[in-house]
Structure formats: structure tokens, C-alpha cells
């Protein structure tokens, strides 16, 4: 009987130890604690004032600032920051030292290659022995880029060679007036040269557009759709336009914009927003005239304007 009691007690102790091992193995999957190592290290990632975000919105060319705060009871060993599986930043402790807290700021500038979305992964390990404890953190970055449409030529309202009506979303397609009417929902920008407004980029619903085309059966007032694009003439220079990012363009305030930008000159930069919320900047490369074949005079309404656009995707 004594032998049986001893055997029963031994089996019960094994079951108790097994239960403790099972319970201790169930926890946060982001941590890898080692028995006897104390608390695992802690990491806090802050982006734009938000701690440990699940997702972050960013623009191509605009830096993402990420603050990383680490604490470790047994000492910090390393921090690794990866974009997907590619390591972008690594900080190792100085050999022979014990660092229980570490703060750093990490910067990343998204490129056009990131517009399909990326994942930023952060991994921290401590000095626990015999096996280091690790914790991880991550967030998804949704990246918005921009596209550039160069050397877009729009004819004046009396130009019979080049169209005056522009589709921002349609890859930079230019229409003559009859085709513009048939595709009215696609037209965002109209170019004309008037006696008062001079060189002008306007929305299809701007009244002055209908005035310069008053004798045309396809004038915008006869269209099914007249889009309401907004324009803001800026004080920006060519250098500003060249350096523009999707973020700086998107930040342009256009709510108080006008239905046209008139009296344009070469070198002007115009901000715009289409009816469906597409934002962009326009740089005026040149404004050209055509010589009247009868009088020999230069006539701007027969001429053209050449522009470059940067458009947020």
C-alpha cells in the first residue's frame, strides 16, 4: 500500500508540472519569453502622435517619422526595423553595457515602388540568458503617389487644329469641342483666350467658357455634364513645381478656389481640384499665338498653351 501511495503521489506531481508548463506556454504571440528571464522587453511605436497604429497613410516623397521607445528589465540587445523582409535600420547595444531603456526616431521616405502598400516590422531582443526574449510590432503603410503629364498642348478657342478640352483622369486626353460634348463627363479643364480674361484655364461650368463658344452648337451649356473644377493661382515658382510631392500638392487648399484661372503667363503655377476630388498643380510652359492668314496679325485665340501637370493619384 505504501508503494502504491508513493506511485500515485509521483504521478500526481507529474500532472501538476505538466499543467504548469501548458499554462505558461499560452500567451501573446508577439512575445518569446524565456522561463526565469523576467518580463519580456516592451516596444512602443508612435507615428504622428498615434501609438502602435495598425495602418498609416503616407505620400511618395514625404518622410514618415516613427518614434520607437523600448524598455527591458534585463537589458536591451538590438532593434531591427524592416520593410517587409528588407532591413532598413538596426541598432545594437554597445558590448559590455546594460541598457534598460532606449529611444530613437526612425525616418522612411516612400517611393513610387511602395504605392502597392508596404508593411513596417519592428523587432526588439533583450539580453536574457540563455535565450534572448523578443517582441515585435508592425503596421501597414498605404502610400499615395503622383503622376506627371508633360507637354500637354491645348488649342485656343478658335484653334481648329488642336483641341481645347482636357481630361485629367483619362491619361491626358485632349478633345475638340464636338467630341468634348459627347464625352462631357470626362472634361475637367478648358483653355481659351478672351479679350478680358486673356489666357485662361477654366472649368466647363464657368460662364465665360460658354461666352467664347456662344456660336457653337456644342457649347458647354448644351452638355449633359459640366464639371466644376476649382483653380487657385499661386505664387510658386518653377523650382517649387519641380520639387513638389504628392503630399505638398494634396495639402493645397482649393475649397475657396475659382472656376477659372485667368490672365495666365509663362511660368505661372496653378493648383486645381476636379469635381471628383483629384488634386494637381499646373505649370504654364508657354503661351503661343498664330498669325492670321488674311491680316497677318498675331491672334491668341487661334494659338495654344503648353502645360505640365503633376496629379495626385
KEKE-3310 file (N, C-alpha, C; in steps of 0.2 Angstrom, whole numbers, plus 5000, padded with zeros to 4 digits):
npx = (5004:5010:5019:5010:5004:5015:5018:5006:5006:5018:5014:5004:5011:5018:5008:5004:5015:5016:5004:5007:5017:5010:5001:5009:5014:5005:5001:5004:5007:5016:5027:5042:5045:5057:5058:5062:5068:5062:5052:5047:5055:5048:5040:5036:5028:5027:5018:5015:5009:5001:5000:5006:5000:4988:4988:4995:4994:5003:5013:5021:5038:5037:5042:5041:5039:5044:5043:5052:5051:5059:5059:5068:5069:5080:5090:5092:5096:5096:5088:5078:5073:5062:5057:5045:5054:5066:5079:5080:5085:5095:5100:5112:5116:5130:5144:5146:5139:5124:5108:5093:5083:5078:5077:5073:5072:5065:5066:5057:5056:5044:5043:5039:5038:5033:5019:5010:5008:5015:5023:5029:5040:5045:5057:5063:5075:5081:5094:5092:5097:5098:5093:5088:5074:5061:5051:5039:5033:5021:5015:5004:5008:5000:5003:5002:5004:5010:5007:5015:5011:5017:5021:5008:4997:4986:4973:4968:4952:4948:4956:4958:4965:4971:4963:4954:4950:4951:4955:4958:4959:4959:4972:4977:4970:4965:4952:4942:4929:4916:4918:4921:4909:4902:4908:4906:4906:4919:4927:4938:4945:4946:4954:4955:4957:4953:4946:4945:4948:4960:4974:4967:4963:4950:4935:4922:4910:4911:4905:4911:4917:4906:4903:4913:4912:4899:4894:4894:4886:4889:4893:4897:4885:4876:4879:4878:4884:4893:4907:4914:4927:4940:4951:4967:4977:4994:5009:5020:5035:5045:5054:5048:5037:5044:5050:5039:5029:5018:5012:5013:5006:4993:4990:4987:4975:4960:4947:4941:4943:4943:4932:4939:4956:4963:4972:4984:5002:5018:5027:5018:5011:4997:4986:4974:4958:4948:4931:4928:4937:4951:4967:4980:4994:4998:5009:5013:5020:5022:5014:5007:5005:4995:4997:4986:4980:4975:4975:4988:4990:4995:4986:4979:4968:4968:4979:4989:4992:5004:5006:5012:5008:5006:4999:4990:4988)
npy = (4994:5006:5008:5009:5021:5030:5029:5034:5047:5052:5052:5061:5073:5074:5077:5089:5097:5096:5103:5116:5119:5119:5130:5141:5142:5148:5163:5180:5181:5189:5189:5181:5174:5168:5156:5161:5173:5185:5199:5201:5212:5228:5237:5252:5260:5275:5285:5300:5305:5295:5280:5264:5261:5253:5255:5267:5282:5288:5299:5298:5303:5310:5311:5299:5299:5290:5286:5277:5268:5259:5247:5237:5225:5217:5222:5229:5223:5223:5232:5230:5236:5233:5234:5225:5211:5216:5224:5240:5248:5246:5244:5240:5236:5243:5233:5225:5234:5238:5241:5248:5255:5263:5275:5280:5289:5285:5287:5286:5287:5286:5278:5278:5264:5259:5261:5251:5247:5244:5235:5239:5232:5229:5223:5218:5213:5206:5205:5193:5178:5160:5162:5174:5186:5191:5204:5210:5222:5230:5239:5243:5252:5263:5270:5285:5290:5301:5307:5313:5323:5328:5342:5345:5351:5363:5370:5386:5394:5397:5389:5377:5366:5360:5353:5360:5355:5346:5330:5326:5314:5304:5300:5311:5315:5325:5335:5340:5352:5346:5332:5334:5337:5325:5318:5323:5321:5318:5329:5341:5352:5368:5377:5394:5409:5425:5442:5449:5441:5435:5423:5408:5395:5385:5379:5368:5372:5386:5402:5410:5402:5397:5409:5412:5402:5404:5404:5391:5375:5365:5371:5372:5374:5366:5354:5337:5335:5347:5349:5354:5361:5367:5381:5388:5402:5402:5409:5402:5396:5389:5381:5376:5369:5359:5352:5347:5336:5322:5324:5338:5344:5338:5345:5357:5370:5371:5373:5386:5390:5397:5396:5397:5401:5415:5427:5422:5418:5414:5402:5403:5395:5384:5378:5365:5357:5343:5339:5327:5326:5325:5331:5343:5351:5364:5369:5382:5381:5388:5401:5402:5411:5412:5417:5427:5422:5431:5445:5445:5448:5444:5432:5427:5419:5409:5403:5393:5384:5377:5365:5358:5345:5340:5327:5320:5303)
npz = (5000:5004:4994:4983:4986:4986:4972:4966:4971:4965:4951:4952:4954:4943:4934:4938:4936:4922:4919:4923:4914:4902:4904:4905:4893:4885:4878:4873:4856:4851:4859:4865:4878:4890:4902:4919:4915:4918:4914:4897:4885:4881:4868:4860:4847:4839:4827:4820:4832:4836:4845:4842:4829:4818:4804:4792:4783:4769:4758:4743:4743:4754:4770:4783:4800:4813:4830:4842:4857:4869:4883:4894:4906:4909:4901:4885:4869:4854:4841:4827:4811:4798:4781:4775:4772:4771:4779:4786:4796:4810:4827:4838:4855:4864:4867:4882:4890:4899:4894:4899:4894:4879:4866:4850:4834:4819:4801:4786:4769:4757:4741:4723:4721:4732:4732:4731:4743:4759:4773:4789:4800:4816:4827:4843:4854:4870:4883:4889:4897:4896:4883:4872:4874:4863:4856:4844:4833:4821:4807:4793:4779:4769:4753:4744:4727:4714:4697:4682:4669:4654:4643:4638:4626:4622:4612:4608:4609:4596:4588:4576:4574:4586:4600:4614:4626:4641:4649:4664:4671:4661:4656:4651:4639:4625:4619:4605:4602:4598:4601:4614:4620:4617:4627:4639:4653:4656:4655:4662:4662:4653:4640:4635:4626:4629:4626:4638:4649:4645:4643:4649:4660:4663:4671:4665:4668:4670:4667:4658:4648:4641:4635:4626:4617:4611:4599:4595:4592:4600:4612:4630:4638:4633:4636:4643:4656:4666:4672:4688:4691:4702:4704:4709:4708:4711:4720:4718:4711:4697:4702:4714:4709:4702:4713:4720:4729:4731:4743:4746:4736:4738:4750:4747:4748:4741:4742:4742:4729:4712:4698:4687:4681:4676:4665:4663:4663:4656:4666:4677:4691:4694:4705:4706:4708:4704:4700:4705:4715:4712:4714:4709:4702:4690:4678:4668:4653:4640:4631:4616:4600:4585:4568:4559:4543:4534:4539:4544:4557:4574:4583:4598:4602:4592:4595:4606:4622:4632:4644:4659:4670:4687:4696:4709:4713)
capx = (5000:5014:5022:5005:5003:5020:5017:5001:5009:5023:5010:5000:5016:5020:5002:5004:5020:5013:4999:5010:5021:5005:4998:5014:5016:4999:5002:5004:5011:5022:5032:5045:5048:5061:5057:5067:5070:5058:5047:5050:5055:5042:5041:5030:5029:5022:5018:5010:5006:4997:5004:5005:4994:4988:4989:4997:4994:5008:5013:5028:5042:5036:5045:5037:5043:5042:5047:5052:5053:5060:5061:5069:5072:5087:5094:5091:5101:5095:5082:5079:5067:5062:5051:5044:5059:5072:5081:5081:5088:5097:5103:5114:5119:5137:5146:5149:5134:5117:5104:5087:5078:5081:5073:5076:5067:5067:5063:5057:5053:5041:5045:5033:5038:5029:5012:5005:5007:5021:5022:5035:5041:5050:5059:5067:5078:5084:5100:5091:5101:5102:5090:5085:5067:5060:5045:5038:5027:5021:5010:5004:5008:4996:5006:4999:5009:5008:5010:5016:5009:5021:5020:5001:4996:4979:4972:4964:4945:4947:4961:4954:4970:4971:4958:4954:4946:4956:4953:4964:4959:4960:4979:4979:4967:4963:4946:4939:4923:4911:4920:4920:4901:4900:4911:4906:4908:4926:4931:4939:4949:4946:4958:4953:4960:4947:4948:4946:4952:4966:4975:4963:4961:4943:4930:4917:4904:4912:4901:4915:4918:4900:4903:4918:4909:4892:4891:4895:4881:4892:4895:4896:4879:4872:4882:4874:4888:4898:4911:4915:4934:4942:4958:4970:4983:4999:5015:5025:5040:5046:5058:5043:5034:5049:5051:5033:5027:5010:5009:5013:5000:4987:4989:4985:4968:4957:4940:4940:4946:4938:4930:4944:4962:4964:4977:4990:5008:5023:5030:5013:5009:4990:4983:4967:4955:4942:4924:4929:4942:4958:4971:4986:4997:4999:5015:5012:5027:5022:5008:5009:5000:4995:4996:4980:4982:4972:4978:4995:4991:4995:4980:4980:4963:4970:4985:4989:4995:5008:5007:5014:5003:5008:4992:4990:4984)
capy = (5000:5012:5008:5012:5028:5034:5030:5039:5054:5054:5053:5067:5078:5075:5080:5096:5101:5097:5108:5122:5121:5121:5136:5146:5142:5151:5170:5185:5178:5193:5189:5175:5174:5163:5155:5164:5179:5191:5202:5202:5219:5232:5242:5257:5263:5281:5288:5306:5305:5289:5274:5257:5261:5247:5257:5273:5284:5292:5301:5297:5308:5314:5307:5296:5300:5285:5286:5270:5268:5252:5246:5230:5224:5213:5225:5229:5220:5226:5234:5229:5239:5230:5235:5218:5207:5220:5228:5247:5251:5242:5247:5236:5239:5243:5227:5226:5238:5236:5247:5246:5259:5265:5279:5283:5291:5282:5290:5282:5291:5281:5279:5275:5257:5257:5263:5245:5246:5240:5233:5240:5227:5231:5218:5220:5207:5208:5202:5187:5171:5158:5163:5181:5186:5196:5206:5213:5227:5231:5242:5244:5259:5264:5275:5288:5293:5306:5306:5319:5324:5334:5345:5345:5356:5364:5375:5392:5393:5397:5385:5372:5361:5357:5353:5365:5352:5341:5325:5325:5307:5300:5300:5317:5316:5332:5334:5346:5354:5341:5326:5335:5337:5318:5315:5329:5319:5317:5335:5344:5359:5371:5383:5399:5416:5430:5449:5452:5436:5433:5416:5406:5388:5386:5373:5368:5376:5393:5406:5413:5397:5397:5415:5412:5397:5406:5402:5384:5371:5361:5375:5368:5374:5361:5347:5334:5336:5352:5348:5360:5361:5373:5383:5393:5404:5403:5412:5397:5396:5383:5376:5374:5364:5353:5349:5346:5329:5321:5327:5345:5345:5336:5349:5364:5372:5373:5374:5393:5391:5399:5391:5398:5405:5419:5431:5417:5420:5408:5402:5403:5388:5384:5372:5363:5351:5342:5338:5321:5327:5324:5337:5343:5358:5365:5374:5385:5381:5393:5403:5404:5414:5411:5423:5427:5422:5437:5451:5445:5449:5438:5431:5422:5414:5404:5400:5387:5384:5371:5365:5352:5344:5335:5325:5315:5298)
capz = (5000:5004:4987:4978:4988:4983:4965:4965:4973:4960:4945:4953:4954:4936:4930:4941:4932:4915:4918:4924:4908:4897:4905:4904:4886:4882:4879:4867:4851:4849:4864:4866:4885:4892:4910:4923:4912:4920:4909:4891:4883:4878:4862:4858:4841:4838:4821:4820:4838:4837:4847:4839:4824:4813:4797:4792:4776:4768:4751:4740:4743:4761:4776:4788:4806:4818:4836:4845:4864:4871:4889:4895:4913:4909:4896:4878:4865:4847:4837:4819:4808:4791:4776:4773:4775:4770:4785:4784:4801:4815:4832:4843:4861:4865:4870:4889:4894:4900:4893:4901:4890:4873:4862:4844:4829:4813:4796:4780:4763:4752:4734:4719:4721:4738:4731:4732:4751:4762:4780:4793:4805:4821:4832:4849:4858:4876:4885:4894:4895:4890:4876:4872:4873:4858:4854:4838:4832:4814:4804:4786:4776:4762:4750:4738:4723:4709:4690:4678:4662:4651:4636:4636:4621:4621:4607:4609:4607:4588:4585:4573:4574:4592:4605:4620:4632:4644:4653:4669:4673:4656:4654:4647:4633:4623:4614:4601:4606:4597:4605:4621:4621:4618:4632:4644:4660:4656:4653:4668:4660:4646:4638:4630:4626:4628:4626:4645:4654:4642:4643:4654:4661:4666:4672:4660:4671:4671:4662:4652:4643:4636:4631:4620:4612:4611:4592:4593:4594:4605:4618:4636:4641:4629:4638:4649:4662:4666:4679:4692:4693:4706:4702:4713:4706:4717:4720:4717:4705:4694:4707:4719:4705:4701:4720:4723:4731:4732:4750:4746:4732:4742:4756:4744:4749:4734:4743:4740:4723:4707:4692:4682:4682:4670:4665:4664:4659:4656:4672:4682:4694:4696:4709:4704:4711:4699:4704:4709:4721:4710:4715:4705:4700:4683:4676:4661:4649:4635:4628:4609:4595:4577:4563:4555:4536:4530:4541:4546:4564:4579:4587:4603:4602:4587:4597:4611:4628:4633:4651:4663:4676:4692:4698:4715:4711)
cpx = (5004:5017:5017:5004:5009:5020:5012:5003:5014:5019:5007:5005:5018:5014:5002:5009:5019:5008:5002:5014:5016:5002:5003:5016:5010:5000:5002:5009:5017:5028:5035:5049:5051:5060:5063:5070:5067:5054:5051:5050:5049:5044:5035:5032:5024:5023:5013:5006:5001:5001:5001:4999:4994:4990:4991:4997:5000:5008:5020:5032:5042:5038:5040:5041:5040:5046:5046:5055:5053:5062:5063:5072:5079:5092:5092:5097:5101:5088:5083:5072:5067:5056:5050:5049:5066:5074:5083:5085:5090:5101:5105:5117:5127:5139:5149:5144:5128:5112:5097:5081:5082:5076:5076:5070:5070:5063:5063:5053:5051:5043:5039:5033:5034:5021:5007:5004:5013:5019:5029:5035:5047:5051:5064:5069:5081:5090:5099:5095:5097:5099:5086:5078:5066:5053:5045:5032:5027:5015:5010:5004:5005:4999:5003:5004:5006:5010:5011:5014:5013:5019:5013:4999:4988:4978:4968:4957:4944:4952:4957:4959:4970:4965:4959:4952:4950:4953:4958:4964:4961:4967:4981:4976:4964:4957:4945:4932:4917:4912:4919:4913:4899:4903:4912:4908:4915:4930:4932:4942:4948:4950:4955:4957:4955:4950:4949:4950:4959:4967:4972:4962:4955:4940:4925:4911:4905:4908:4905:4917:4912:4900:4907:4916:4902:4889:4892:4889:4883:4894:4893:4889:4874:4874:4877:4877:4893:4901:4913:4922:4936:4949:4960:4976:4988:5004:5021:5029:5041:5050:5053:5039:5038:5050:5045:5032:5020:5008:5008:5007:4994:4985:4987:4977:4965:4949:4937:4942:4940:4937:4935:4951:4964:4970:4984:4996:5013:5026:5025:5012:5002:4989:4976:4964:4948:4936:4924:4935:4950:4962:4977:4988:4998:5004:5014:5019:5027:5015:5009:5003:5000:4994:4990:4982:4980:4975:4985:4996:4991:4989:4980:4974:4964:4976:4984:4992:4998:5009:5010:5010:5007:5001:4993:4985:4979)
cpy = (5006:5013:5011:5019:5033:5035:5034:5046:5057:5056:5060:5073:5079:5079:5088:5100:5102:5102:5115:5124:5123:5128:5142:5147:5146:5159:5174:5182:5182:5193:5182:5175:5168:5162:5157:5170:5185:5193:5203:5210:5222:5237:5246:5261:5269:5284:5294:5306:5299:5283:5268:5257:5254:5249:5265:5275:5289:5294:5299:5303:5312:5309:5305:5296:5295:5285:5279:5270:5261:5252:5239:5229:5221:5216:5224:5227:5223:5228:5233:5232:5236:5233:5228:5214:5210:5225:5235:5250:5246:5245:5242:5239:5239:5237:5229:5231:5235:5242:5245:5250:5262:5269:5281:5285:5289:5286:5286:5287:5286:5283:5277:5268:5255:5259:5257:5243:5242:5239:5235:5236:5229:5225:5220:5214:5210:5204:5195:5181:5165:5160:5170:5181:5192:5198:5210:5217:5228:5235:5243:5251:5259:5271:5278:5291:5299:5304:5313:5318:5330:5336:5344:5351:5357:5370:5380:5390:5394:5393:5378:5365:5357:5358:5358:5361:5346:5337:5324:5317:5302:5300:5306:5318:5323:5331:5341:5346:5349:5335:5328:5335:5330:5315:5320:5327:5318:5323:5339:5351:5361:5376:5387:5405:5421:5437:5452:5447:5434:5426:5413:5398:5388:5379:5373:5371:5383:5397:5408:5408:5397:5403:5415:5407:5398:5404:5395:5380:5366:5364:5371:5369:5369:5354:5344:5335:5342:5352:5354:5360:5367:5375:5389:5395:5405:5407:5408:5398:5389:5378:5373:5368:5358:5349:5346:5338:5328:5324:5334:5347:5344:5341:5356:5365:5375:5374:5381:5395:5394:5394:5393:5402:5408:5423:5428:5420:5414:5408:5402:5395:5389:5378:5371:5357:5349:5340:5332:5320:5325:5331:5337:5350:5358:5370:5376:5386:5387:5395:5406:5407:5411:5417:5422:5427:5428:5443:5451:5446:5443:5438:5425:5417:5408:5400:5394:5389:5377:5371:5358:5351:5338:5333:5319:5310:5296)
cpz = (5000:4997:4982:4980:4985:4975:4963:4966:4967:4953:4946:4952:4947:4932:4932:4937:4925:4914:4919:4917:4902:4898:4904:4897:4882:4883:4873:4862:4849:4853:4864:4873:4886:4900:4913:4920:4914:4914:4903:4889:4880:4873:4861:4852:4840:4831:4821:4826:4840:4839:4844:4834:4820:4806:4797:4784:4775:4760:4749:4740:4750:4766:4781:4795:4811:4824:4839:4852:4866:4879:4890:4902:4913:4904:4889:4874:4858:4845:4830:4816:4800:4787:4773:4776:4774:4776:4783:4790:4807:4820:4837:4849:4861:4869:4877:4893:4895:4899:4894:4897:4884:4868:4856:4839:4822:4807:4790:4775:4758:4745:4730:4719:4727:4737:4731:4739:4753:4770:4783:4799:4810:4826:4837:4853:4864:4877:4889:4892:4898:4883:4877:4871:4868:4858:4848:4838:4824:4812:4796:4784:4769:4759:4744:4734:4719:4702:4687:4671:4659:4644:4634:4632:4621:4617:4610:4607:4600:4585:4582:4572:4580:4597:4611:4626:4634:4649:4658:4670:4667:4652:4650:4640:4631:4618:4611:4604:4604:4601:4612:4624:4622:4624:4638:4651:4661:4656:4660:4667:4653:4645:4633:4631:4624:4629:4634:4650:4651:4642:4650:4654:4665:4667:4667:4662:4672:4665:4656:4647:4638:4632:4625:4615:4610:4604:4590:4596:4599:4612:4625:4639:4638:4632:4643:4656:4661:4673:4682:4695:4697:4704:4707:4710:4712:4715:4719:4711:4702:4698:4712:4715:4704:4708:4723:4724:4731:4738:4749:4741:4735:4747:4753:4745:4743:4735:4741:4733:4718:4702:4686:4685:4676:4671:4666:4660:4660:4663:4678:4684:4696:4699:4707:4708:4706:4704:4707:4714:4719:4711:4711:4704:4693:4682:4669:4658:4644:4633:4621:4605:4588:4573:4559:4547:4532:4532:4543:4554:4569:4583:4592:4603:4597:4589:4602:4617:4629:4641:4653:4669:4681:4696:4704:4712:4715)
residu = (UNK:UNK:UNK:UNK:UNK:UNK:UNK:UNK:UNK:UNK:UNK:UNK:UNK:UNK:UNK:UNK:UNK:UNK:UNK:UNK:UNK:UNK:UNK:UNK:UNK:UNK:UNK:UNK:UNK:UNK:UNK:UNK:UNK:UNK:UNK:UNK:UNK:UNK:UNK:UNK:UNK:UNK:UNK:UNK:UNK:UNK:UNK:UNK:UNK:UNK:UNK:UNK:UNK:UNK:UNK:UNK:UNK:UNK:UNK:UNK:UNK:UNK:UNK:UNK:UNK:UNK:UNK:UNK:UNK:UNK:UNK:UNK:UNK:UNK:UNK:UNK:UNK:UNK:UNK:UNK:UNK:UNK:UNK:UNK:UNK:UNK:UNK:UNK:UNK:UNK:UNK:UNK:UNK:UNK:UNK:UNK:UNK:UNK:UNK:UNK:UNK:UNK:UNK:UNK:UNK:UNK:UNK:UNK:UNK:UNK:UNK:UNK:UNK:UNK:UNK:UNK:UNK:UNK:UNK:UNK:UNK:UNK:UNK:UNK:UNK:UNK:UNK:UNK:UNK:UNK:UNK:UNK:UNK:UNK:UNK:UNK:UNK:UNK:UNK:UNK:UNK:UNK:UNK:UNK:UNK:UNK:UNK:UNK:UNK:UNK:UNK:UNK:UNK:UNK:UNK:UNK:UNK:UNK:UNK:UNK:UNK:UNK:UNK:UNK:UNK:UNK:UNK:UNK:UNK:UNK:UNK:UNK:UNK:UNK:UNK:UNK:UNK:UNK:UNK:UNK:UNK:UNK:UNK:UNK:UNK:UNK:UNK:UNK:UNK:UNK:UNK:UNK:UNK:UNK:UNK:UNK:UNK:UNK:UNK:UNK:UNK:UNK:UNK:UNK:UNK:UNK:UNK:UNK:UNK:UNK:UNK:UNK:UNK:UNK:UNK:UNK:UNK:UNK:UNK:UNK:UNK:UNK:UNK:UNK:UNK:UNK:UNK:UNK:UNK:UNK:UNK:UNK:UNK:UNK:UNK:UNK:UNK:UNK:UNK:UNK:UNK:UNK:UNK:UNK:UNK:UNK:UNK:UNK:UNK:UNK:UNK:UNK:UNK:UNK:UNK:UNK:UNK:UNK:UNK:UNK:UNK:UNK:UNK:UNK:UNK:UNK:UNK:UNK:UNK:UNK:UNK:UNK:UNK:UNK:UNK:UNK:UNK:UNK:UNK:UNK:UNK:UNK:UNK:UNK:UNK:UNK:UNK:UNK:UNK:UNK:UNK:UNK:UNK:UNK:UNK:UNK:UNK:UNK:UNK:UNK:UNK:UNK:UNK:UNK:UNK:UNK:UNK:UNK:UNK:UNK:UNK:UNK:UNK)
# end
